[in-house]
Amino acid sequence: MCNSSYRVLEYCAAEEAVSPLGPEARKECVTAEAALAQSPLLRCKCHRGNRREEHCLTVYWTVRFSNSYYELESSPYEDLETDQMWAIQNSRLAAIVSGSSIVTEWDNPCLEAAQACGLYEKCGNLRSEYVLACTKRVSGTDTCNRQKCHKALRRFLDRVPEEYSFAVLFCQCSNALCGERRRMAIVPSCSFEEKEKPNCLYLQQICLKDELCKSRLADFHSKCQPSPISTTGCLRENGAACLKSYSGLIGYYELESSPYEDLETDQMWAIQNSRLAAIVSGSSIVTEWDNPCLEAAQACGLYEKCGNLRSEYVLACTKRVSGTDTCNRQKCHKALRRFLDRVPEEYSFAVLFCQCSNALCGERRRMAIVPSCSFEEKEKPNCLYLQQICLKDELCKSRLADFHSKCQPSPISTTGCLRENGAACLKSYSGLIGTIMTPNYQSNSSSEVSQWCSCEGSGNKQQECDKILTMFTQNICLGEQRIITATASPMSVAPISNLSSKPE
């Protein structure tokens, strides 16, 4: 009986997706649904991020056929975390969201250089390319493709202006965390290190058989000849030229004259010297304000799974479809969901919910999901239309139902959340990212979030449309998180809708 009723509902759901069913057909479908009212299927829940998540969601919404388009107050996802487990998570997430970063708060010019690179499209794209090339494993092995890694690194260094690439390579550090960032800049596990160190003569011999490597090495020897009596330490009195030739090396050595033409005259190099000196001295090209979002990106980069999946979604969301000036939004959304479903919250939430006190940090946070592809369109659609599209997709509908269930606001709750569980709300909010209902920060100067839609032209459905928007823009469960007292010291969860924390 259960099996036959379910098969009828499967047919009903499939037909309804094409066109509305007639009265008689719908009556038969509702009868089948009623027959399953006491079935264990009605109590089944799904696990977010599971390999068979979408299949499970199909079952979930099929047995709720008659209300499937409107039942958004209960979540299709199981509560794997009990209240006790969430209480433990709260203390971890509080530190993340409050800006009490999981990495130290030392000055880190290398992080600032990475931020500047990310804000410049060419630098960000080419950096993502080489990171992906150098971290991706060859199928069936545990090793990278060093040739592809080297090629991608050369593209980055040859095509990105020195004020960005040199800032990444030569940032000046005063602590170990910054130094580790600088050391990891070229992904040394693939581009530099091997299980055993070969003899330097052998390495040079291999290089001299390759014209590109030999040429780069000759350029380095020509430009970086040392001199103990020179004021710069360089025989040619041109430190900037030495840095440029150093960055061109992907091998090792010969020759006393360079095969490369001096396109820059001494006068032009003198101008460059002043620019590069500022970079190498640690006088960064971006401001030195505290930037928890940069620190979160650093922590993500040092954790292999987070770094790899973040590089994947950045590349997917910035790569243009052949012959067009647009991205593949479907691939972008899928890569974003992989990142948020598979990376532990202490890393992914640090990237999403880092607390900012200045516009530079705010811009980093706003750009975290590559909004030009994942979020924005040329024109804002009506929010009712956006939700209508979402409700026709089982994954999107499920994530939206989870958000409505976990983020219901309550003015009398101490946390602002009806369920008294801000951490669960944050998790369900992050679940919407990578769907057509993707929310994001509206500017770099506040923490207000919304969807990319408006309620203009809603007519007699204005209130219904406003309700969709206010679940984000005026939701106190998102906006007013709570003070969580840890065993050592109190840490507050940063409100999403206000820039600075607002303790109760």
C-alpha positions as CSV (number, residue, x, y, z in Angstrom):
1,M,0.0,0.0,0.0
2,C,2.8,2.4,1.0
3,N,4.8,1.6,-2.2
4,S,1.8,2.0,-4.6
5,S,0.7,5.3,-2.9
6,Y,4.2,6.7,-3.2
7,R,4.4,5.8,-6.9
8,V,1.2,7.7,-7.5
9,L,2.6,10.7,-5.7
10,E,5.8,10.5,-7.8
11,Y,3.7,10.6,-10.9
12,C,1.7,13.5,-9.5
13,A,4.7,15.6,-8.6
14,A,6.3,15.0,-12.0
15,E,3.1,16.0,-13.9
16,E,2.5,19.0,-11.7
17,A,6.0,20.3,-12.5
18,V,5.0,20.4,-16.2
19,S,1.5,21.9,-15.9
20,P,-1.2,22.1,-13.2
21,L,-3.2,18.9,-12.7
22,G,-7.0,18.8,-13.4
23,P,-9.5,18.5,-10.5
24,E,-10.0,14.7,-10.8
25,A,-6.3,14.0,-11.1
26,R,-5.4,16.2,-8.2
27,K,-8.1,14.5,-6.1
28,E,-6.5,11.1,-6.8
29,C,-3.1,12.5,-5.8
30,V,-4.4,14.0,-2.5
31,T,-6.1,10.6,-1.7
32,A,-2.7,8.9,-2.2
33,E,-1.1,11.5,0.0
34,A,-3.7,10.9,2.7
35,A,-2.9,7.2,2.5
36,L,0.7,7.9,3.5
37,A,-0.3,10.2,6.4
38,Q,0.9,7.6,9.0
39,S,3.8,6.4,6.9
40,P,7.4,6.6,8.3
41,L,8.1,8.4,5.0
42,L,6.3,11.4,6.4
43,R,8.8,11.7,9.2
44,C,11.9,11.3,7.1
45,K,14.5,14.1,7.0
46,C,17.5,14.7,4.8
47,H,21.2,15.5,5.6
48,R,22.5,18.7,4.0
49,G,25.6,18.1,1.8
50,N,25.1,14.4,1.6
51,R,25.9,12.7,-1.7
52,R,22.3,11.7,-2.2
53,E,20.8,14.9,-0.7
54,E,18.8,15.8,-3.9
55,H,17.3,12.3,-4.1
56,C,16.3,12.4,-0.4
57,L,14.7,15.8,-1.0
58,T,12.7,14.5,-3.9
59,V,11.2,11.9,-1.5
60,Y,10.6,14.5,1.2
61,W,8.6,16.8,-1.1
62,T,6.8,14.0,-2.9
63,V,5.1,12.8,0.2
64,R,4.1,16.4,1.0
65,F,2.6,16.8,-2.5
66,S,-0.4,19.1,-1.8
67,N,1.5,21.6,0.3
68,S,4.9,21.3,-1.3
69,Y,4.8,24.8,-2.8
70,Y,3.9,26.5,0.5
71,E,5.3,24.4,3.4
72,L,8.3,26.6,4.3
73,E,7.9,26.7,8.1
74,S,9.3,23.2,8.7
75,S,12.8,22.2,7.6
76,P,13.4,19.1,5.4
77,Y,16.8,18.7,7.1
78,E,17.5,16.6,10.1
79,D,18.9,18.2,13.3
80,L,22.1,16.2,13.6
81,E,23.3,18.5,16.2
82,T,21.4,18.3,19.5
83,D,21.0,21.3,21.7
84,Q,24.0,20.3,23.6
85,M,26.2,20.0,20.5
86,W,24.9,23.4,19.3
87,A,25.9,24.9,22.6
88,I,29.4,23.7,22.0
89,Q,29.3,25.0,18.4
90,N,28.0,28.4,19.6
91,S,31.2,29.1,21.5
92,R,33.3,28.2,18.4
93,L,31.1,30.2,16.0
94,A,31.0,33.2,18.4
95,A,34.7,33.7,18.2
96,I,34.5,33.6,14.4
97,V,31.6,35.9,13.9
98,S,32.6,38.3,16.6
99,G,35.8,39.0,14.8
100,S,37.9,37.2,17.5
101,S,39.7,35.5,14.6
102,I,41.0,32.0,14.7
103,V,44.4,33.3,13.7
104,T,46.5,35.9,15.6
105,E,45.9,39.6,15.1
106,W,49.5,40.5,14.2
107,D,50.1,42.9,11.4
108,N,50.3,40.8,8.2
109,P,51.4,42.7,5.1
110,C,51.2,39.5,3.1
111,L,47.5,39.1,3.8
112,E,47.0,42.8,2.8
113,A,48.8,42.1,-0.4
114,A,46.5,39.1,-1.1
115,Q,43.5,41.3,-0.5
116,A,44.8,43.9,-2.9
117,C,45.4,41.2,-5.5
118,G,41.8,39.8,-5.0
119,L,40.3,43.2,-5.6
120,Y,42.1,43.6,-8.9
121,E,40.3,41.2,-11.3
122,K,43.3,40.1,-13.4
123,C,45.5,39.4,-10.3
124,G,42.7,37.6,-8.5
125,N,41.8,35.4,-11.5
126,L,45.4,34.4,-12.4
127,R,46.3,33.8,-8.7
128,S,43.2,31.5,-8.4
129,E,44.4,29.7,-11.6
130,Y,47.8,28.9,-10.3
131,V,46.6,27.9,-6.8
132,L,44.2,25.5,-8.4
133,A,46.8,24.2,-10.8
134,C,49.3,23.7,-8.0
135,T,46.9,22.0,-5.6
136,K,44.9,19.8,-7.9
137,R,46.1,16.1,-7.7
138,V,46.7,14.0,-10.8
139,S,43.9,11.4,-11.2
140,G,44.7,8.3,-9.2
141,T,47.8,9.7,-7.5
142,D,48.7,11.9,-4.5
143,T,50.9,14.3,-6.6
144,C,50.3,17.5,-8.5
145,N,51.1,18.3,-12.1
146,R,54.3,20.3,-11.6
147,Q,54.5,21.4,-15.3
148,K,51.0,22.9,-15.2
149,C,51.7,24.5,-11.8
150,H,54.9,26.1,-13.1
151,K,53.1,27.3,-16.3
152,A,50.3,28.9,-14.3
153,L,52.8,30.6,-11.9
154,R,54.7,32.1,-14.9
155,R,51.4,33.4,-16.3
156,F,50.7,35.1,-13.0
157,L,54.1,36.7,-12.7
158,D,54.4,37.7,-16.3
159,R,50.9,39.2,-16.7
160,V,50.1,40.8,-13.4
161,P,51.5,44.3,-12.7
162,E,54.5,44.2,-10.3
163,E,52.8,46.4,-7.7
164,Y,50.4,43.4,-7.1
165,S,52.6,40.3,-7.8
166,F,55.6,41.7,-6.0
167,A,53.5,42.6,-3.0
168,V,52.5,39.0,-2.7
169,L,56.1,37.7,-3.2
170,F,58.2,40.2,-1.3
171,C,55.9,41.4,1.5
172,Q,58.0,42.2,4.6
173,C,57.1,40.1,7.7
174,S,57.8,40.6,11.4
175,N,56.1,37.4,12.7
176,A,55.9,33.7,11.8
177,L,52.3,33.7,10.6
178,C,53.1,36.4,8.0
179,G,56.3,34.6,7.1
180,E,54.4,31.3,6.5
181,R,51.9,33.1,4.3
182,R,54.8,34.5,2.2
183,R,56.5,31.0,2.0
184,M,53.2,29.4,0.9
185,A,52.6,32.1,-1.8
186,I,53.9,29.9,-4.6
187,V,52.3,26.7,-3.3
188,P,55.8,25.2,-2.6
189,S,54.5,21.6,-2.0
190,C,54.0,21.4,-5.8
191,S,56.2,24.2,-7.3
192,F,59.3,23.9,-5.2
193,E,59.6,20.9,-2.9
194,E,60.4,17.3,-3.6
195,K,60.7,14.2,-1.4
196,E,64.5,14.5,-1.6
197,K,66.7,17.4,-2.5
198,P,68.6,16.8,-5.7
199,N,72.2,17.9,-6.2
200,C,72.3,21.6,-7.3
201,L,74.6,20.8,-10.2
202,Y,72.1,18.3,-11.5
203,L,69.3,20.8,-11.1
204,Q,71.3,23.4,-13.1
205,Q,72.1,20.8,-15.8
206,I,68.4,20.2,-16.3
207,C,67.7,23.9,-16.4
208,L,70.3,24.6,-19.0
209,K,68.7,22.1,-21.4
210,D,65.5,24.2,-21.3
211,E,65.7,27.5,-23.2
212,L,63.1,29.2,-21.1
213,C,64.7,28.2,-17.8
214,K,68.2,29.0,-19.1
215,S,67.0,32.4,-20.3
216,R,65.4,33.2,-17.0
217,L,68.5,32.1,-15.1
218,A,70.8,34.1,-17.3
219,D,68.6,37.2,-16.7
220,F,68.9,36.6,-13.0
221,H,72.7,36.4,-13.1
222,S,72.9,39.5,-15.2
223,K,70.6,41.6,-13.1
224,C,71.4,40.3,-9.6
225,Q,75.3,40.4,-9.6
226,P,76.2,41.4,-6.0
227,S,78.7,44.2,-5.2
228,P,80.0,44.9,-1.7
229,I,80.8,48.5,-2.6
230,S,77.5,49.3,-4.1
231,T,75.0,51.4,-2.1
232,T,72.2,49.0,-3.1
233,G,74.3,45.8,-2.9
234,C,73.8,45.3,-6.6
235,L,76.5,45.7,-9.2
236,R,74.0,47.3,-11.6
237,E,72.6,49.6,-8.8
238,N,69.2,48.4,-9.8
239,G,67.4,46.5,-7.1
240,A,64.0,46.6,-8.9
241,A,65.5,44.9,-12.0
242,C,67.0,42.2,-9.7
243,L,63.6,41.5,-8.1
244,K,62.0,41.3,-11.5
245,S,64.5,38.8,-12.8
246,Y,64.3,36.8,-9.5
247,S,60.5,36.5,-10.0
248,G,61.1,35.1,-13.5
249,L,63.0,32.1,-12.2
250,I,61.4,28.6,-12.2
251,G,64.7,26.7,-12.4
252,Y,68.5,27.5,-12.0
253,Y,71.7,29.0,-13.9
254,E,74.4,30.2,-16.4
255,L,75.6,33.1,-18.6
256,E,76.7,36.6,-17.7
257,S,74.6,38.5,-20.2
258,S,70.8,38.5,-20.3
259,P,68.8,37.4,-23.4
260,Y,66.0,39.8,-22.4
261,E,65.9,43.3,-23.8
262,D,65.9,46.2,-21.3
263,L,62.5,47.7,-22.2
264,E,62.7,49.8,-19.2
265,T,65.4,52.5,-19.3
266,D,67.4,53.3,-16.2
267,Q,65.2,56.4,-15.7
268,M,62.0,54.2,-15.8
269,W,63.5,51.7,-13.4
270,A,64.4,54.5,-11.0
271,I,60.7,55.4,-10.9
272,Q,59.8,51.8,-10.4
273,N,62.3,51.5,-7.6
274,S,60.4,53.9,-5.5
275,R,57.2,51.9,-6.0
276,L,58.7,48.5,-5.4
277,A,60.7,49.8,-2.4
278,A,57.4,50.6,-0.7
279,I,56.1,47.1,-1.3
280,V,59.2,45.3,-0.2
281,S,59.7,47.4,2.9
282,G,56.3,46.5,4.1
283,S,54.6,49.8,3.3
284,S,51.6,48.0,1.8
285,I,49.5,49.2,-1.1
286,V,46.5,48.8,1.1
287,T,45.7,50.3,4.4
288,E,46.9,48.8,7.7
289,W,43.5,48.6,9.3
290,D,42.6,45.4,11.1
291,N,41.0,43.0,8.7
292,P,39.5,39.9,10.2
293,C,38.2,38.9,6.8
294,L,41.8,38.7,5.5
295,E,42.8,36.7,8.5
296,A,39.9,34.3,7.8
297,A,41.1,33.9,4.2
298,Q,44.6,33.2,5.5
299,A,43.3,30.5,7.8
300,C,41.3,29.0,5.0
301,G,44.3,28.9,2.7
302,L,46.4,27.1,5.2
303,Y,43.8,24.3,5.5
304,E,44.1,22.3,2.3
305,K,40.4,21.3,1.9
306,C,39.2,24.9,2.5
307,G,41.9,26.4,0.2
308,N,41.2,24.0,-2.6
309,L,37.4,24.3,-2.5
310,R,37.6,28.1,-2.2
311,S,40.0,28.2,-5.2
312,E,37.5,26.0,-7.1
313,Y,34.5,28.3,-6.6
314,V,36.5,31.5,-7.2
315,L,37.6,30.0,-10.5
316,A,34.2,28.7,-11.4
317,C,32.6,32.1,-10.6
318,T,35.2,34.2,-12.5
319,K,35.7,32.1,-15.6
320,R,33.8,33.5,-18.6
321,V,31.7,31.3,-20.9
322,S,33.6,31.0,-24.2
323,G,32.7,33.8,-26.6
324,T,30.7,35.8,-24.0
325,D,31.3,38.2,-21.2
326,T,29.3,36.2,-18.7
327,C,30.0,33.5,-16.2
328,N,28.4,30.1,-15.8
329,R,26.1,30.8,-12.8
330,Q,25.0,27.2,-12.5
331,K,28.7,26.0,-12.1
332,C,29.4,28.9,-9.8
333,H,26.5,28.1,-7.5
334,K,27.4,24.4,-7.5
335,A,31.0,25.2,-6.5
336,L,29.8,27.5,-3.7
337,R,27.6,24.9,-2.3
338,R,30.4,22.3,-2.3
339,F,32.6,24.8,-0.4
340,L,29.9,25.6,2.2
341,D,28.7,22.0,2.6
342,R,32.2,20.4,2.9
343,V,34.4,22.9,4.7
344,P,34.1,23.0,8.5
345,E,32.2,26.0,9.8
346,E,35.1,27.4,11.7
347,Y,36.7,28.1,8.3
348,S,33.7,28.8,6.0
349,F,31.8,30.9,8.6
350,A,34.9,32.9,9.3
351,V,35.0,33.9,5.6
352,L,31.3,34.6,5.5
353,F,30.6,36.3,8.8
354,C,33.9,38.0,9.7
355,Q,33.2,41.2,11.6
356,C,34.4,44.5,10.0
357,S,35.0,48.0,11.3
358,N,36.2,49.6,8.0
359,A,35.2,49.6,4.3
360,L,38.2,47.6,3.1
361,C,37.3,44.7,5.3
362,G,33.6,45.1,4.4
363,E,34.4,45.0,0.7
364,R,36.4,41.8,1.2
365,R,33.4,40.2,3.0
366,R,30.9,41.4,0.3
367,M,33.2,39.9,-2.4
368,A,33.6,36.6,-0.6
369,I,31.0,34.8,-2.8
370,V,32.0,36.5,-6.0
371,P,28.7,38.4,-6.2
372,S,29.2,39.5,-9.8
373,C,28.4,35.9,-10.8
374,S,26.6,34.3,-7.9
375,F,24.4,37.2,-6.8
376,E,24.0,40.2,-9.1
377,E,22.2,40.5,-12.4
378,K,21.8,43.5,-14.8
379,E,18.3,44.2,-13.3
380,K,16.7,43.2,-10.1
381,P,13.8,40.7,-10.6
382,N,10.7,40.9,-8.4
383,C,11.1,38.9,-5.2
384,L,7.9,37.0,-5.8
385,Y,9.2,35.8,-9.1
386,L,12.5,34.8,-7.5
387,Q,10.8,32.7,-4.9
388,Q,8.5,31.1,-7.5
389,I,11.5,29.9,-9.4
390,C,13.1,28.6,-6.2
391,L,10.0,26.7,-5.2
392,K,10.1,24.7,-8.5
393,D,13.6,23.5,-7.6
394,E,13.7,20.9,-4.7
395,L,17.1,21.8,-3.5
396,C,16.4,25.5,-3.4
397,K,13.0,25.0,-1.9
398,S,14.5,22.8,0.8
399,R,17.2,25.3,1.7
400,L,14.6,28.1,1.9
401,A,12.3,26.0,4.1
402,D,15.3,25.2,6.4
403,F,16.0,29.0,6.6
404,H,12.4,29.8,7.4
405,S,12.3,27.1,10.1
406,K,15.7,28.0,11.8
407,C,15.6,31.8,11.4
408,Q,12.1,32.7,12.6
409,P,12.5,35.9,14.6
410,S,11.1,36.5,18.0
411,P,11.0,39.9,19.7
412,I,10.7,38.3,23.2
413,S,13.6,35.9,22.7
414,T,16.9,36.7,24.3
415,T,18.7,35.7,21.1
416,G,16.2,37.3,18.7
417,C,15.5,33.8,17.4
418,L,12.2,31.8,18.0
419,R,14.2,28.6,18.4
420,E,16.9,30.3,20.6
421,N,19.6,28.9,18.3
422,G,21.6,31.6,16.4
423,A,24.2,29.1,15.2
424,A,21.5,27.0,13.5
425,C,20.2,30.1,11.8
426,L,23.7,31.0,10.5
427,K,24.0,27.5,9.1
428,S,20.7,27.6,7.3
429,Y,21.5,31.1,6.0
430,S,24.7,29.8,4.5
431,G,22.7,27.0,2.9
432,L,20.9,29.5,0.7
433,I,24.2,30.6,-0.9
434,G,24.6,28.8,-4.2
435,T,20.8,28.9,-4.9
436,I,18.7,31.4,-6.8
437,M,17.8,32.8,-3.4
438,T,21.4,33.6,-2.6
439,P,21.7,36.5,-0.1
440,N,24.7,38.8,0.3
441,Y,25.9,42.0,2.0
442,Q,24.5,45.1,0.4
443,S,27.5,47.3,0.7
444,N,31.0,47.5,2.2
445,S,30.0,50.0,4.9
446,S,27.3,48.0,6.7
447,S,26.4,44.4,7.5
448,E,22.9,44.6,6.1
449,V,22.0,41.6,3.9
450,S,19.4,41.0,1.3
451,Q,18.6,39.1,-1.9
452,W,19.1,40.5,-5.3
453,C,15.4,41.4,-5.9
454,S,12.9,44.2,-5.3
455,C,9.2,44.5,-4.6
456,E,8.5,47.1,-7.3
457,G,5.4,46.4,-9.3
458,S,4.0,43.8,-6.9
459,G,0.5,45.2,-7.0
460,N,-1.9,43.5,-4.6
461,K,0.8,41.1,-3.6
462,Q,3.0,43.9,-2.1
463,Q,2.7,42.6,1.5
464,E,3.6,39.0,0.4
465,C,6.7,40.4,-1.4
466,D,7.7,42.6,1.5
467,K,7.6,39.5,3.7
468,I,10.2,37.8,1.5
469,L,12.6,40.7,1.7
470,T,12.1,41.4,5.5
471,M,13.1,37.9,6.4
472,F,16.6,39.2,5.5
473,T,16.6,43.0,5.9
474,Q,14.6,43.2,9.2
475,N,15.2,39.8,10.7
476,I,16.2,40.2,14.3
477,C,17.3,36.6,14.5
478,L,19.9,37.4,11.9
479,G,20.5,40.9,13.1
480,E,20.6,40.6,16.9
481,Q,22.8,37.7,18.0
482,R,23.7,37.2,21.6
483,I,26.5,37.3,24.1
484,I,28.0,33.9,24.6
485,T,30.1,33.5,27.7
486,A,33.0,31.1,27.2
487,T,34.8,29.5,30.1
488,A,37.7,31.9,29.8
489,S,36.2,35.2,28.5
490,P,33.0,36.5,27.0
491,M,32.7,36.6,23.2
492,S,29.8,38.1,21.3
493,V,28.3,36.9,18.1
494,A,28.4,39.7,15.5
495,P,25.0,40.8,14.3
496,I,24.6,40.4,10.5
497,S,22.5,43.5,10.0
498,N,24.7,45.9,12.1
499,L,28.3,46.7,11.4
500,S,29.5,46.8,15.0
501,S,28.6,44.2,17.7
502,K,25.6,45.3,19.9
503,P,25.7,43.5,23.2
504,E,22.4,43.1,25.1
